[in-house]
Amino acid sequence: MKKLVKICLGPLVFALFMFLPIGGLDNVARGAIGLLLWMLLWWIMQPVAPAVTALLPILVAQLFSIAETKSVLATYFNDTVVLLLSANIITLAWTKWGFDRRMALNIMMRVGNNPRKLIVMWFALSVVLSSCIANAAVAAALFPIVLTTIHAADISDDQISQSNYATMALLAVAWGSNVGFGTPLGGAMNLVVVNLIQDYTGAEMMYIDWIIRVVPLVVFVSVPMIAVLLTNKLEVKELPGTRAALQAELQAMGKMNRGETISSVLFIGAFILSLARPLFQNLLPTLTANYIFLFAALLCFVLPGEEGKPVLGWGWTMPRVKWGVFLLIAGGTALGNIITSSNVGAMIADVLTPIAGAGPLAAIAIFSVLGCFFSNIMTITGCIALIGPIVITTMSGLGYNPIPFLLLVYAACNISICLPSSGAGPAMVAGYGANMTKMVKWGLKTVPACLVCSILLGYLLYLVWPGFSLIGG
């Protein structure tokens, strides 16, 4: 019964806005607001999978003519989806052949048995990896290795929720994988921002431009998280057997196989070429990062791995591709486009303009708080797809270059660590036995500290670094 109520609530709210005269708004604007609320309700309460909710813009646009169906459909397989699909395929090859696990084990072997050092390393490794591959993939790859170190410390599965070390080690991965936005490859949400920037500027967003400006923001958000993780009391000072357990796992893997070598070279090569794009942009104007990665992904199905078979086969790959993630990025983008084209975005911007008009700091603060709030109760992708266009409309209307504000607000959107709905990492924590009460409690303590750092240090960056403000100008 509860599920039925949750399912019906979304379309009921949409119908109220669509068919009742509200504030003199036309049908398109009312439909856009109704669709926004319907998708928010379903994303927050999740009576259906988030990817299913992401399909609503297609149906609503077709039935109620609140947007051109062809333009809505175009968002469901655009350049951004090509890039995300391609990177996903290559990193699936990592998983199939064990390269991601080998890399994590080798790094952790060098840390030792100090539990605090291990927690910091889990967090840092998660941040770095999730800056290059999807957050969900990082969390899925690292959680089993964390569990190995927990078991090596004589902490059984049913004792994890009582152990501060076990809970913090799992949260280090969950939180770290959620703030890995150091490169555009870190997930669908990063590519939504790239899309917004390219649509606004009419120019290609170079990966090196993103990295230079966003990595400091990753640090601003990460430091308070590490501080909170390290200030909690641990019941153990040294973990017995951790290094030995990791060494045993690594030895069991044997030597690096051909599949690992090829998949790692393809990803690293595509990433380096994407960074070097400014060097050959004029010579090969159509070979953007999206298609560099697509070429590398296609090679996975051609180059021979072990026993002469291709590194990847479509039968193995197809069911493991994150199709739902692609629908989420497309649905969130489609919703943002409908909000913008229906003039609803401009109306929201008009409401926020007096606050944002008080100055850059006020603008960064109001949008960052909104972004952080929504990203903790819904997907980051949906959140930035909704708020991003409003940031651009508001700040450009005030005469500012909106791109720096978009990046600063996006940093705040990544402070989504309180609830299972906040991201793949937090959602998986419960499945590994972490104490959910502690996750919420520590999350609520950490989010304000991260927000203050992100807003104030981001604003300082905006003031003292002219190059940061000039991006996209």
C-alpha angles and dihedrals in degrees: 000000000000091000091050091053091050091049094049096044094071099052090040091057090046091052092050092054095040099050106027120078105246124181094331091291119155123241094264094053093044091048092050092051091046092050091048092053093043092053093043091052093049093044091050099041094031100207084161131025113285090241090059090053088052090065093062097089091064095053096040093047091051097045100039103027095229089141138007106278093215092057091047092050090050090066091061094070111021135133091284093056089048090056094045093048092048095049090046091054093051094048089048085061087054089054095044094052097033101245094133091052093045091051093050093046093050092051094046092049089067096055102068131208100307105121095209092050089048092052092050091047093049089052096045093045091050092050093049096045095044089053087066105030135030117293092234092054092051093049092046092050098045103039094071090051091049088051089055091058090045092053090046087059089058093253109139124208093259090052096053095091090055094047118088091197094051093046093046093047090053092044090050088063094040094050095038093051090052096055098046098117097128094119132027089250094069095096148305094295092060090052091051088060092046088052092050092050093048092047091050098045098033087223135102115268107230116220092226090057090054095047096048093052102034104044091072088053090052088055092048091054096040102051096067090047092054090046093055093046091051097045094060115096118255124211092214132052097193131020112228116221098003097124091043091052092050091046090052091051092049093048090049089059092060123199122346107275129219093257091056092048096049096044093048093047092048093052096043091045093050091047093050091047090051090052090048092049094113089063095061101023093112094043095049106020094168096049097090124164091267092063096037087061092042090056090050091048092051090051088061088068093047109038114083118245125178118352091005094291119131117269088247133021120204093231091059096039103045100069091044098053112108095243091160091059090056090051090050094053091045095046093046091048092047091051091050091049092050091049089051099043092046090057090240090115090055090050092052089046089053090055092049097040096085090056095042089044090067087080143289094290092054090048093050091047099050095045093042093053091048092047094048092048096051095042090058092057101035139022118299088229093057091042097054092040087058101040099033097072090046091053090051093047094047099045096041088049088055091052098255128127097252098203098083089048090050091053093047092048090047090056088058091049088061091061088090106132109120106083139032087248089061095082148311095287097052089042092055095046094080091053090059093052101256118157105263093195089058091047092055094041095048090040093055089049093049103043096067091048091049091047093051091049093046094048100042099038091041090053090049089051089051090053102043102035112064092185091061092057095044097060110123092006 
